[in-house]
Protein backbone atom coordinates (compact mmCIF):
# COMPACT_ATOMS: atom_id res chain seq x y z
CA UNK A 1 0.00 0.00 0.00
CA UNK A 2 1.72 3.15 -1.14
CA UNK A 3 -0.62 5.76 0.25
CA UNK A 4 -0.44 8.38 2.96
CA UNK A 5 -2.57 6.12 5.13
CA UNK A 6 -0.39 3.01 4.85
CA UNK A 7 1.95 3.63 7.80
CA UNK A 8 -0.73 5.33 9.88
CA UNK A 9 -3.13 2.41 9.54
CA UNK A 10 -0.30 -0.01 10.28
CA UNK A 11 0.57 1.83 13.47
CA UNK A 12 -3.05 2.06 14.56
CA UNK A 13 -3.67 -1.63 13.93
CA UNK A 14 -0.58 -2.56 15.93
CA UNK A 15 -1.62 -0.20 18.74
CA UNK A 16 -5.13 -1.63 18.90
CA UNK A 17 -3.80 -5.18 18.87
CA UNK A 18 -1.60 -4.31 21.83
CA UNK A 19 -4.55 -2.80 23.70
CA UNK A 20 -6.67 -5.86 23.01
CA UNK A 21 -3.89 -8.18 24.11
CA UNK A 22 -3.33 -6.27 27.33
CA UNK A 23 -7.03 -6.05 28.12
CA UNK A 24 -7.72 -9.69 27.30
CA UNK A 25 -4.64 -11.18 28.95
CA UNK A 26 -6.21 -11.87 32.35
CA UNK A 27 -9.71 -12.86 31.23
CA UNK A 28 -11.37 -16.09 30.12
CA UNK A 29 -12.13 -14.49 26.78
CA UNK A 30 -8.38 -14.13 26.34
CA UNK A 31 -7.42 -17.76 25.92
CA UNK A 32 -10.70 -18.75 24.30
CA UNK A 33 -10.39 -16.02 21.68
CA UNK A 34 -6.74 -16.85 21.09
CA UNK A 35 -7.44 -20.54 20.67
CA UNK A 36 -10.29 -19.90 18.30
CA UNK A 37 -8.15 -17.65 16.12
CA UNK A 38 -4.95 -19.68 16.05
Buried (B, 14 or more C-beta within 10 A) or exposed (E): EEEEEEEEEEEEEEEEEEEEEEEBEEEEEBEEEEEEEE
